[in-house]
Amino acid sequence: MSGKAIGSLTELIKNHILNAWDNSSGLPKPNVTIGRPEALEDTQGARLNIFLYQLNLDPFLRNTSLGPARPIPVWLVAKYILTAFDNKHESDTMDALLYLGEGIRILASLTTITLPQNISLPELERNPETLKLTIEDVGVELLSRIMQGPDQKYRSSTGFEIRPIMIESSSPPSYSLLVGMDYTKDPIMKIGEEGIKIDIESFFIQPVIVGIERQKFEFGETFYVEGKNLDIADLSIYLGSLELDIISQKKDILECKIDLSEIDDENLIVAGNYPIYLTQHLTGTKIRKSNIVIGSLIPKVDSATPNSLEIVADPITAQEFIKKGDIDILGNLLGRQNENVKDDVVAGLFRDGKTTNVLTEFTAIPSTQPGELPQRNVILHIQISDKVVPEIYRLIYTVNGQQAMNSPEVRLELP
């Protein structure tokens, strides 16, 4: 299809309605117009109006080419509304609705659009896909926006769409000679790899990440990035937006770690998944980036100490429960809690091969001294509704879905 396809297709729908109109319906054949759904005082008789209100890219054919080396055309979905007017230019009278219903019947029977044999329409004939028409729902909000204008009238209408409409590129196909053939010979000779000549020096050298030594690591840990061209100059590595320290640099491996001095605000980093990527600083402000891999920064639990435990007995079963109490957690990246953000902290109490309780209420104690590890202290709260039985547990601690390696023992019992 050429650029004329949209207009030709709309005209084709108009002619189809006129040609398919059946006088047995008892309704005289209406005029069919194309344009905004407005009352036209200079027309006589009833009228059906076709309005193209939207063009979308066809999501099913977005990158579909017509063949190797041929430019990808633009594939469109055309969305229309059909509005009826009676002979007094009103759109919501009984006569207008009768015409609207007859128009819907004609369009609903047109599931596939065939081109007339007696008229040449090259802009439509080149379309390799069958054009399909589908009646679709249009809501009050859409119609209200379309009907905005001087008269501000809402007009009952039906919607339909046609797809796929191909707008073919005017660029010629980008065919090329076959690789490995010597066209200077007569007859032409097949020479295979001898005909492939690539000047490696003419290509830029780009850092590439193949993988990381391990996907999960703790704050301050050294970890290794594996890849190609990792020994080039002016190379930086990032965990999200945080630049890491490069400890050592080889062609295929990079040793790095998070530098504590780079963290001015403990809220700038948190346990979770991060993109890891490399940048090479070129001339001026130009940089070259590598691909990305995903790494997980996990919380670290150094200790878990119970405090202020109060134990009560159930008056019916005599089963003892912790009425209230705290577990003081020390480590780093234990979670943030302030007016702007609250991390997803979930702690499990593990005993006899299973998790017996889950604690989610916590208070984060902000770091106050420069150079302190971020999010180093969190207090977990135990309430009577948690039904925690006084016992010795292992604490399984997670922040934003990332589990700490260490699960320390917690003695939730009175001395």
C-alpha positions as a Markdown table, in Angstrom:
| # | Residue | x | y | z |
|---|---|---|---|---|
| 1 | Met | 0.0 | 0.0 | 0.0 |
| 2 | Ser | 1.1 | 3.5 | -0.6 |
| 3 | Gly | 0.4 | 6.6 | 1.4 |
| 4 | Lys | -3.1 | 6.8 | -0.3 |
| 5 | Ala | -4.2 | 3.6 | 1.5 |
| 6 | Ile | -6.0 | 5.2 | 4.4 |
| 7 | Gly | -8.1 | 7.5 | 2.2 |
| 8 | Ser | -8.8 | 4.8 | -0.4 |
| 9 | Leu | -9.9 | 2.3 | 2.3 |
| 10 | Thr | -12.2 | 4.8 | 3.9 |
| 11 | Glu | -13.8 | 5.6 | 0.5 |
| 12 | Leu | -14.2 | 1.8 | 0.0 |
| 13 | Ile | -16.1 | 1.4 | 3.2 |
| 14 | Lys | -18.4 | 4.3 | 2.2 |
| 15 | Asn | -19.1 | 2.7 | -1.2 |
| 16 | His | -19.8 | -0.7 | 0.4 |
| 17 | Ile | -22.5 | 0.8 | 2.7 |
| 18 | Leu | -24.2 | 2.4 | -0.3 |
| 19 | Asn | -24.0 | -0.7 | -2.5 |
| 20 | Ala | -25.1 | -3.1 | 0.2 |
| 21 | Trp | -28.1 | -1.0 | 1.3 |
| 22 | Asp | -31.2 | -3.1 | 1.0 |
| 23 | Asn | -34.4 | -1.2 | 0.3 |
| 24 | Ser | -36.4 | -4.0 | 1.8 |
| 25 | Ser | -35.5 | -2.5 | 5.2 |
| 26 | Gly | -38.1 | 0.1 | 4.5 |
| 27 | Leu | -35.5 | 2.9 | 4.8 |
| 28 | Pro | -34.5 | 5.0 | 1.8 |
| 29 | Lys | -30.8 | 4.9 | 0.9 |
| 30 | Pro | -29.0 | 7.5 | 3.0 |
| 31 | Asn | -26.2 | 9.8 | 2.0 |
| 32 | Val | -22.8 | 8.6 | 3.4 |
| 33 | Thr | -20.2 | 11.2 | 4.3 |
| 34 | Ile | -16.7 | 11.1 | 5.7 |
| 35 | Gly | -15.6 | 13.6 | 8.3 |
| 36 | Arg | -16.3 | 14.7 | 11.8 |
| 37 | Pro | -19.8 | 13.7 | 13.2 |
| 38 | Glu | -21.4 | 17.1 | 12.9 |
| 39 | Ala | -24.9 | 18.2 | 11.6 |
| 40 | Leu | -24.7 | 19.4 | 8.0 |
| 41 | Glu | -27.5 | 21.8 | 7.2 |
| 42 | Asp | -26.8 | 21.8 | 3.5 |
| 43 | Thr | -27.5 | 18.0 | 3.1 |
| 44 | Gln | -30.9 | 16.5 | 2.3 |
| 45 | Gly | -32.3 | 13.3 | 3.6 |
| 46 | Ala | -30.9 | 10.8 | 6.1 |
| 47 | Arg | -27.1 | 10.5 | 6.4 |
| 48 | Leu | -24.5 | 8.0 | 7.8 |
| 49 | Asn | -21.2 | 9.6 | 8.7 |
| 50 | Ile | -17.8 | 7.8 | 8.9 |
| 51 | Phe | -15.2 | 9.4 | 11.1 |
| 52 | Leu | -11.6 | 8.1 | 11.4 |
| 53 | Tyr | -10.7 | 9.1 | 14.9 |
| 54 | Gln | -7.5 | 7.1 | 15.6 |
| 55 | Leu | -4.6 | 5.3 | 13.9 |
| 56 | Asn | -2.6 | 2.8 | 16.0 |
| 57 | Leu | 0.4 | 0.7 | 15.2 |
| 58 | Asp | -0.6 | -2.9 | 14.8 |
| 59 | Pro | 1.0 | -4.7 | 17.7 |
| 60 | Phe | 0.9 | -8.1 | 16.0 |
| 61 | Leu | 2.8 | -7.0 | 12.8 |
| 62 | Arg | 5.0 | -4.2 | 14.2 |
| 63 | Asn | 8.3 | -5.6 | 13.0 |
| 64 | Thr | 7.0 | -7.8 | 10.2 |
| 65 | Ser | 8.9 | -7.4 | 6.9 |
| 66 | Leu | 7.8 | -8.4 | 3.4 |
| 67 | Gly | 11.0 | -10.3 | 2.8 |
| 68 | Pro | 14.7 | -10.4 | 3.5 |
| 69 | Ala | 16.5 | -7.1 | 3.0 |
| 70 | Arg | 13.2 | -5.3 | 2.4 |
| 71 | Pro | 12.3 | -2.3 | 4.6 |
| 72 | Ile | 9.7 | -2.9 | 7.3 |
| 73 | Pro | 6.5 | -1.2 | 6.4 |
| 74 | Val | 4.2 | 0.6 | 8.8 |
| 75 | Trp | 1.3 | -1.6 | 9.9 |
| 76 | Leu | -1.7 | 0.3 | 11.1 |
| 77 | Val | -5.0 | -0.3 | 12.8 |
| 78 | Ala | -7.7 | 2.3 | 11.7 |
| 79 | Lys | -10.4 | 3.0 | 14.2 |
| 80 | Tyr | -13.7 | 4.6 | 13.0 |
| 81 | Ile | -17.1 | 5.6 | 14.4 |
| 82 | Leu | -20.3 | 5.5 | 12.5 |
| 83 | Thr | -23.0 | 8.1 | 13.3 |
| 84 | Ala | -26.5 | 8.4 | 11.9 |
| 85 | Phe | -28.5 | 11.6 | 11.2 |
| 86 | Asp | -32.2 | 11.8 | 10.2 |
| 87 | Asn | -33.5 | 14.1 | 7.5 |
| 88 | Lys | -33.8 | 16.9 | 10.1 |
| 89 | His | -30.0 | 16.6 | 10.9 |
| 90 | Glu | -30.7 | 15.0 | 14.3 |
| 91 | Ser | -28.6 | 12.1 | 15.5 |
| 92 | Asp | -30.6 | 10.5 | 18.4 |
| 93 | Thr | -34.1 | 10.3 | 17.0 |
| 94 | Met | -36.0 | 7.1 | 16.2 |
| 95 | Asp | -35.3 | 7.5 | 12.5 |
| 96 | Ala | -31.6 | 8.2 | 13.1 |
| 97 | Leu | -31.3 | 5.1 | 15.3 |
| 98 | Leu | -33.0 | 3.0 | 12.6 |
| 99 | Tyr | -30.4 | 4.1 | 10.1 |
| 100 | Leu | -27.6 | 3.5 | 12.6 |
| 101 | Gly | -28.8 | -0.1 | 13.2 |
| 102 | Glu | -28.9 | -0.8 | 9.5 |
| 103 | Gly | -25.4 | 0.6 | 9.1 |
| 104 | Ile | -24.2 | -1.7 | 11.9 |
| 105 | Arg | -25.8 | -4.7 | 10.2 |
| 106 | Ile | -24.0 | -4.0 | 6.9 |
| 107 | Leu | -20.6 | -3.4 | 8.6 |
| 108 | Ala | -21.0 | -6.5 | 10.8 |
| 109 | Ser | -21.4 | -8.7 | 7.6 |
| 110 | Leu | -18.2 | -7.3 | 6.2 |
| 111 | Thr | -15.7 | -9.4 | 8.2 |
| 112 | Thr | -13.2 | -9.4 | 5.4 |
| 113 | Ile | -12.8 | -6.6 | 2.9 |
| 114 | Thr | -12.5 | -7.6 | -0.8 |
| 115 | Leu | -11.5 | -5.2 | -3.4 |
| 116 | Pro | -13.9 | -4.4 | -6.3 |
| 117 | Gln | -12.9 | -6.1 | -9.6 |
| 118 | Asn | -14.0 | -3.3 | -11.8 |
| 119 | Ile | -11.8 | -0.6 | -10.1 |
| 120 | Ser | -8.0 | -0.7 | -9.9 |
| 121 | Leu | -6.7 | 0.3 | -6.4 |
| 122 | Pro | -3.0 | -0.4 | -6.4 |
| 123 | Glu | -2.5 | 1.2 | -3.0 |
| 124 | Leu | -4.7 | -1.5 | -1.5 |
| 125 | Glu | -3.9 | -4.4 | -3.8 |
| 126 | Arg | -0.3 | -4.7 | -2.6 |
| 127 | Asn | -1.4 | -5.4 | 0.9 |
| 128 | Pro | -0.3 | -9.1 | 1.6 |
| 129 | Glu | -2.6 | -9.5 | 4.6 |
| 130 | Thr | -6.4 | -9.8 | 4.4 |
| 131 | Leu | -8.1 | -6.6 | 5.6 |
| 132 | Lys | -10.5 | -7.4 | 8.5 |
| 133 | Leu | -13.3 | -5.3 | 9.9 |
| 134 | Thr | -14.4 | -5.8 | 13.5 |
| 135 | Ile | -17.2 | -4.0 | 15.3 |
| 136 | Glu | -15.9 | -2.7 | 18.6 |
| 137 | Asp | -17.2 | -1.0 | 21.7 |
| 138 | Val | -16.7 | 2.7 | 22.1 |
| 139 | Gly | -17.4 | 4.1 | 25.5 |
| 140 | Val | -19.1 | 7.3 | 26.6 |
| 141 | Glu | -15.9 | 9.0 | 27.5 |
| 142 | Leu | -14.4 | 8.5 | 24.0 |
| 143 | Leu | -17.6 | 9.6 | 22.3 |
| 144 | Ser | -17.8 | 12.7 | 24.5 |
| 145 | Arg | -14.2 | 13.7 | 23.6 |
| 146 | Ile | -14.9 | 13.2 | 19.9 |
| 147 | Met | -18.2 | 15.1 | 19.9 |
| 148 | Gln | -16.6 | 18.3 | 21.4 |
| 149 | Gly | -17.4 | 21.3 | 19.3 |
| 150 | Pro | -19.5 | 24.3 | 18.9 |
| 151 | Asp | -22.8 | 22.5 | 19.4 |
| 152 | Gln | -21.4 | 20.3 | 22.3 |
| 153 | Lys | -23.8 | 17.5 | 21.4 |
| 154 | Tyr | -23.4 | 13.8 | 22.3 |
| 155 | Arg | -24.3 | 11.5 | 19.4 |
| 156 | Ser | -24.9 | 7.8 | 19.8 |
| 157 | Ser | -22.5 | 6.0 | 17.5 |
| 158 | Thr | -20.9 | 2.6 | 17.0 |
| 159 | Gly | -17.2 | 1.8 | 16.5 |
| 160 | Phe | -15.4 | -0.4 | 14.1 |
| 161 | Glu | -11.7 | -1.1 | 13.3 |
| 162 | Ile | -9.9 | -2.3 | 10.2 |
| 163 | Arg | -6.5 | -4.0 | 10.3 |
| 164 | Pro | -3.9 | -4.5 | 9.1 |
| 165 | Ile | -3.3 | -1.4 | 6.8 |
| 166 | Met | 0.2 | -1.5 | 5.3 |
| 167 | Ile | 2.0 | 1.7 | 4.5 |
| 168 | Glu | 5.0 | 0.5 | 2.4 |
| 169 | Ser | 8.3 | 2.3 | 2.6 |
| 170 | Ser | 9.5 | 4.1 | -0.5 |
| 171 | Ser | 13.1 | 2.9 | 0.1 |
| 172 | Pro | 14.4 | 0.2 | -2.2 |
| 173 | Pro | 15.3 | -3.2 | -0.7 |
| 174 | Ser | 18.9 | -3.4 | 0.7 |
| 175 | Tyr | 20.0 | -6.5 | -1.2 |
| 176 | Ser | 23.7 | -7.2 | -1.3 |
| 177 | Leu | 26.0 | -9.7 | -3.1 |
| 178 | Leu | 26.6 | -13.0 | -1.5 |
| 179 | Val | 29.5 | -13.4 | 0.8 |
| 180 | Gly | 32.2 | -15.8 | -0.3 |
| 181 | Met | 31.7 | -15.4 | -4.0 |
| 182 | Asp | 34.2 | -13.9 | -6.4 |
| 183 | Tyr | 32.1 | -12.0 | -9.0 |
| 184 | Thr | 35.2 | -10.8 | -10.9 |
| 185 | Lys | 35.7 | -14.3 | -12.3 |
| 186 | Asp | 34.0 | -15.7 | -15.3 |
| 187 | Pro | 32.4 | -18.0 | -14.5 |
| 188 | Ile | 31.7 | -16.7 | -10.9 |
| 189 | Met | 33.7 | -18.7 | -8.4 |
| 190 | Lys | 32.7 | -19.8 | -4.9 |
| 191 | Ile | 35.7 | -19.0 | -2.6 |
| 192 | Gly | 34.2 | -19.4 | 0.8 |
| 193 | Glu | 36.0 | -17.8 | 3.8 |
| 194 | Glu | 38.8 | -16.5 | 1.5 |
| 195 | Gly | 36.4 | -13.7 | 0.4 |
| 196 | Ile | 35.7 | -12.5 | 4.0 |
| 197 | Lys | 38.0 | -9.7 | 4.9 |
| 198 | Ile | 37.3 | -7.8 | 8.2 |
| 199 | Asp | 39.5 | -5.0 | 9.4 |
| 200 | Ile | 39.3 | -5.6 | 13.2 |
| 201 | Glu | 41.2 | -2.4 | 13.9 |
| 202 | Ser | 38.4 | -0.4 | 12.4 |
| 203 | Phe | 35.9 | -1.6 | 15.1 |
| 204 | Phe | 35.7 | 0.1 | 18.5 |
| 205 | Ile | 36.6 | -2.0 | 21.6 |
| 206 | Gln | 33.7 | -2.2 | 23.9 |
| 207 | Pro | 33.6 | -3.7 | 27.4 |
| 208 | Val | 31.3 | -6.7 | 27.7 |
| 209 | Ile | 30.0 | -8.4 | 30.8 |
| 210 | Val | 29.6 | -12.2 | 30.5 |
| 211 | Gly | 28.6 | -12.8 | 34.1 |
| 212 | Ile | 29.4 | -12.3 | 37.7 |
| 213 | Glu | 31.2 | -14.7 | 40.1 |
| 214 | Arg | 28.1 | -15.0 | 42.2 |
| 215 | Gln | 24.7 | -13.3 | 42.0 |
| 216 | Lys | 24.2 | -12.5 | 45.7 |
| 217 | Phe | 26.8 | -10.6 | 47.8 |
| 218 | Glu | 26.9 | -8.6 | 51.0 |
| 219 | Phe | 27.7 | -4.9 | 51.5 |
| 220 | Gly | 31.5 | -4.4 | 51.5 |
| 221 | Glu | 32.2 | -7.8 | 50.0 |
| 222 | Thr | 34.6 | -8.1 | 47.1 |
| 223 | Phe | 33.1 | -9.8 | 44.0 |
| 224 | Tyr | 34.3 | -10.5 | 40.5 |
| 225 | Val | 32.8 | -9.6 | 37.2 |
| 226 | Glu | 33.8 | -11.8 | 34.2 |
| 227 | Gly | 33.8 | -10.5 | 30.6 |
| 228 | Lys | 35.8 | -9.2 | 27.7 |
| 229 | Asn | 37.9 | -6.0 | 27.2 |
| 230 | Leu | 37.8 | -5.4 | 30.9 |
| 231 | Asp | 41.4 | -4.0 | 31.0 |
| 232 | Ile | 40.8 | -0.9 | 28.9 |
| 233 | Ala | 41.5 | 2.5 | 30.4 |
| 234 | Asp | 39.0 | 4.9 | 32.0 |
| 235 | Leu | 36.7 | 2.1 | 33.0 |
| 236 | Ser | 34.1 | 2.4 | 35.7 |
| 237 | Ile | 31.6 | -0.1 | 37.2 |
| 238 | Tyr | 28.2 | 0.7 | 38.6 |
| 239 | Leu | 25.7 | -1.1 | 40.9 |
| 240 | Gly | 22.5 | 0.8 | 39.9 |
| 241 | Ser | 23.6 | 4.4 | 40.3 |
| 242 | Leu | 26.4 | 3.7 | 42.8 |
| 243 | Glu | 29.9 | 3.6 | 41.5 |
| 244 | Leu | 32.0 | 0.7 | 42.8 |
| 245 | Asp | 35.7 | 0.6 | 43.7 |
| 246 | Ile | 37.8 | -1.4 | 41.1 |
| 247 | Ile | 40.3 | -3.4 | 43.2 |
| 248 | Ser | 42.0 | -5.1 | 40.2 |
| 249 | Gln | 41.6 | -5.2 | 36.5 |
| 250 | Lys | 42.4 | -7.9 | 34.0 |
| 251 | Lys | 41.3 | -8.5 | 30.4 |
| 252 | Asp | 38.6 | -11.0 | 31.3 |
| 253 | Ile | 38.0 | -10.3 | 35.0 |
| 254 | Leu | 37.3 | -7.3 | 37.2 |
| 255 | Glu | 37.5 | -7.3 | 41.0 |
| 256 | Cys | 35.3 | -4.7 | 42.7 |
| 257 | Lys | 33.6 | -3.7 | 45.9 |
| 258 | Ile | 31.3 | -1.0 | 47.3 |
| 259 | Asp | 33.3 | 1.8 | 48.9 |
| 260 | Leu | 31.7 | 3.0 | 52.1 |
| 261 | Ser | 33.1 | 6.5 | 51.7 |
| 262 | Glu | 31.0 | 7.0 | 48.6 |
| 263 | Ile | 27.8 | 6.7 | 50.6 |
| 264 | Asp | 26.8 | 10.1 | 52.1 |
| 265 | Asp | 23.3 | 9.0 | 53.0 |
| 266 | Glu | 22.4 | 5.6 | 54.2 |
| 267 | Asn | 19.0 | 5.8 | 52.5 |
| 268 | Leu | 20.7 | 5.9 | 49.1 |
| 269 | Ile | 21.3 | 2.1 | 49.1 |
| 270 | Val | 19.2 | -0.8 | 50.2 |
| 271 | Ala | 19.1 | -4.6 | 49.8 |
| 272 | Gly | 17.6 | -5.7 | 46.5 |
| 273 | Asn | 18.3 | -6.4 | 42.9 |
| 274 | Tyr | 20.4 | -4.0 | 40.9 |
| 275 | Pro | 21.7 | -3.7 | 37.3 |
| 276 | Ile | 25.5 | -4.0 | 37.1 |
| 277 | Tyr | 27.2 | -2.3 | 34.1 |
| 278 | Leu | 30.4 | -0.8 | 32.9 |
| 279 | Thr | 31.1 | 2.6 | 31.4 |
| 280 | Gln | 34.2 | 3.8 | 29.5 |
| 281 | His | 34.8 | 7.5 | 29.6 |
| 282 | Leu | 35.8 | 8.8 | 26.1 |
| 283 | Thr | 36.6 | 12.3 | 25.0 |
| 284 | Gly | 34.7 | 15.1 | 26.7 |
| 285 | Thr | 31.4 | 14.0 | 28.2 |
| 286 | Lys | 31.0 | 11.0 | 25.9 |
| 287 | Ile | 30.8 | 7.6 | 27.5 |
| 288 | Arg | 30.4 | 4.0 | 26.2 |
| 289 | Lys | 28.3 | 1.5 | 28.2 |
| 290 | Ser | 28.4 | -2.2 | 28.4 |
| 291 | Asn | 25.5 | -4.6 | 28.6 |
| 292 | Ile | 24.0 | -5.2 | 32.0 |
| 293 | Val | 23.7 | -8.1 | 34.4 |
| 294 | Ile | 21.6 | -8.4 | 37.5 |
| 295 | Gly | 23.2 | -8.7 | 41.0 |
| 296 | Ser | 21.5 | -9.0 | 44.4 |
| 297 | Leu | 22.7 | -7.0 | 47.3 |
| 298 | Ile | 21.7 | -8.9 | 50.5 |
| 299 | Pro | 21.3 | -7.8 | 54.1 |
| 300 | Lys | 23.8 | -8.9 | 56.7 |
| 301 | Val | 22.8 | -10.0 | 60.2 |
| 302 | Asp | 25.6 | -10.0 | 62.8 |
| 303 | Ser | 23.5 | -10.6 | 65.9 |
| 304 | Ala | 19.9 | -10.8 | 67.1 |
| 305 | Thr | 19.3 | -10.1 | 70.8 |
| 306 | Pro | 15.9 | -10.3 | 72.5 |
| 307 | Asn | 14.9 | -7.5 | 74.9 |
| 308 | Ser | 12.0 | -6.7 | 77.2 |
| 309 | Leu | 10.1 | -10.0 | 76.8 |
| 310 | Glu | 6.8 | -10.3 | 78.6 |
| 311 | Ile | 5.2 | -13.8 | 78.7 |
| 312 | Val | 1.6 | -14.6 | 79.5 |
| 313 | Ala | -0.4 | -17.8 | 79.6 |
| 314 | Asp | -3.6 | -18.4 | 77.6 |
| 315 | Pro | -6.4 | -18.5 | 80.1 |
| 316 | Ile | -8.1 | -21.4 | 78.3 |
| 317 | Thr | -5.2 | -23.6 | 77.1 |
| 318 | Ala | -2.6 | -22.4 | 79.6 |
| 319 | Gln | -0.2 | -22.2 | 76.6 |
| 320 | Glu | 2.5 | -19.5 | 77.2 |
| 321 | Phe | 2.9 | -16.8 | 74.6 |
| 322 | Ile | 5.2 | -13.8 | 74.4 |
| 323 | Lys | 2.8 | -10.8 | 75.1 |
| 324 | Lys | 5.3 | -8.3 | 73.8 |
| 325 | Gly | 9.0 | -7.9 | 73.3 |
| 326 | Asp | 11.7 | -6.8 | 70.9 |
| 327 | Ile | 14.6 | -8.4 | 69.0 |
| 328 | Asp | 17.5 | -6.0 | 68.5 |
| 329 | Ile | 19.2 | -6.8 | 65.1 |
| 330 | Leu | 22.7 | -5.5 | 64.3 |
| 331 | Gly | 24.3 | -5.8 | 60.9 |
| 332 | Asn | 23.9 | -3.7 | 57.7 |
| 333 | Leu | 21.3 | -3.1 | 55.0 |
| 334 | Leu | 18.7 | -4.2 | 57.5 |
| 335 | Gly | 16.0 | -1.9 | 56.0 |
| 336 | Arg | 14.9 | 1.7 | 55.9 |
| 337 | Gln | 11.9 | 3.3 | 57.6 |
| 338 | Asn | 11.2 | 7.0 | 57.3 |
| 339 | Glu | 8.5 | 9.4 | 56.1 |
| 340 | Asn | 9.4 | 8.7 | 52.5 |
| 341 | Val | 10.0 | 5.0 | 52.3 |
| 342 | Lys | 9.6 | 1.8 | 54.3 |
| 343 | Asp | 11.3 | -1.3 | 53.1 |
| 344 | Asp | 9.7 | -4.8 | 53.0 |
| 345 | Val | 11.3 | -6.4 | 56.1 |
| 346 | Val | 10.1 | -9.9 | 56.9 |
| 347 | Ala | 11.7 | -12.0 | 59.6 |
| 348 | Gly | 10.9 | -15.7 | 60.2 |
| 349 | Leu | 11.3 | -17.6 | 63.4 |
| 350 | Phe | 12.5 | -21.1 | 62.5 |
| 351 | Arg | 12.4 | -24.1 | 64.8 |
| 352 | Asp | 12.2 | -27.9 | 64.3 |
| 353 | Gly | 12.5 | -27.8 | 60.6 |
| 354 | Lys | 9.9 | -25.2 | 59.8 |
| 355 | Thr | 9.0 | -21.5 | 60.1 |
| 356 | Thr | 6.6 | -21.1 | 63.0 |
| 357 | Asn | 6.1 | -17.3 | 63.0 |
| 358 | Val | 6.6 | -14.3 | 60.7 |
| 359 | Leu | 7.4 | -10.8 | 62.1 |
| 360 | Thr | 7.0 | -7.7 | 59.9 |
| 361 | Glu | 6.7 | -4.9 | 62.4 |
| 362 | Phe | 10.0 | -3.1 | 63.0 |
| 363 | Thr | 11.7 | 0.2 | 63.9 |
| 364 | Ala | 14.8 | 1.3 | 62.0 |
| 365 | Ile | 17.4 | 3.1 | 64.1 |
| 366 | Pro | 19.1 | 5.7 | 61.8 |
| 367 | Ser | 22.9 | 5.7 | 61.6 |
| 368 | Thr | 24.2 | 8.9 | 63.2 |
| 369 | Gln | 28.0 | 8.8 | 62.9 |
| 370 | Pro | 29.9 | 9.5 | 59.6 |
| 371 | Gly | 31.4 | 6.3 | 58.2 |
| 372 | Glu | 28.9 | 4.0 | 59.9 |
| 373 | Leu | 27.5 | 1.0 | 58.0 |
| 374 | Pro | 24.2 | 1.9 | 56.4 |
| 375 | Gln | 21.0 | 0.6 | 58.1 |
| 376 | Arg | 23.0 | -1.1 | 60.9 |
| 377 | Asn | 20.3 | -1.4 | 63.6 |
| 378 | Val | 16.7 | -2.6 | 63.4 |
| 379 | Ile | 14.3 | -3.5 | 66.3 |
| 380 | Leu | 11.8 | -6.2 | 65.5 |
| 381 | His | 8.6 | -6.1 | 67.5 |
| 382 | Ile | 6.8 | -9.1 | 68.9 |
| 383 | Gln | 3.1 | -8.7 | 69.8 |
| 384 | Ile | 0.7 | -11.1 | 71.4 |
| 385 | Ser | -1.2 | -11.5 | 68.1 |
| 386 | Asp | 2.0 | -13.1 | 66.7 |
| 387 | Lys | 1.4 | -16.1 | 69.1 |
| 388 | Val | 5.2 | -16.6 | 69.6 |
| 389 | Val | 5.9 | -19.5 | 72.0 |
| 390 | Pro | 8.9 | -19.0 | 74.2 |
| 391 | Glu | 11.6 | -21.2 | 72.6 |
| 392 | Ile | 15.0 | -21.1 | 71.0 |
| 393 | Tyr | 14.7 | -20.1 | 67.3 |
| 394 | Arg | 16.8 | -19.4 | 64.2 |
| 395 | Leu | 16.1 | -15.9 | 62.8 |
| 396 | Ile | 15.6 | -15.9 | 59.0 |
| 397 | Tyr | 15.9 | -12.2 | 57.9 |
| 398 | Thr | 14.9 | -10.8 | 54.5 |
| 399 | Val | 14.7 | -7.2 | 53.1 |
| 400 | Asn | 12.9 | -6.6 | 49.8 |
| 401 | Gly | 12.9 | -10.3 | 49.1 |
| 402 | Gln | 16.7 | -10.8 | 49.7 |
| 403 | Gln | 17.6 | -13.2 | 52.5 |
| 404 | Ala | 20.6 | -12.7 | 54.8 |
| 405 | Met | 23.2 | -15.5 | 54.8 |
| 406 | Asn | 23.4 | -15.6 | 58.6 |
| 407 | Ser | 20.5 | -16.9 | 60.6 |
| 408 | Pro | 21.6 | -16.4 | 64.2 |
| 409 | Glu | 20.1 | -18.2 | 67.2 |
| 410 | Val | 17.5 | -16.2 | 69.2 |
| 411 | Arg | 16.6 | -17.3 | 72.7 |
| 412 | Leu | 13.0 | -16.0 | 73.2 |
| 413 | Glu | 12.6 | -17.1 | 76.8 |
| 414 | Leu | 12.9 | -15.6 | 80.2 |
| 415 | Pro | 16.2 | -16.0 | 82.0 |
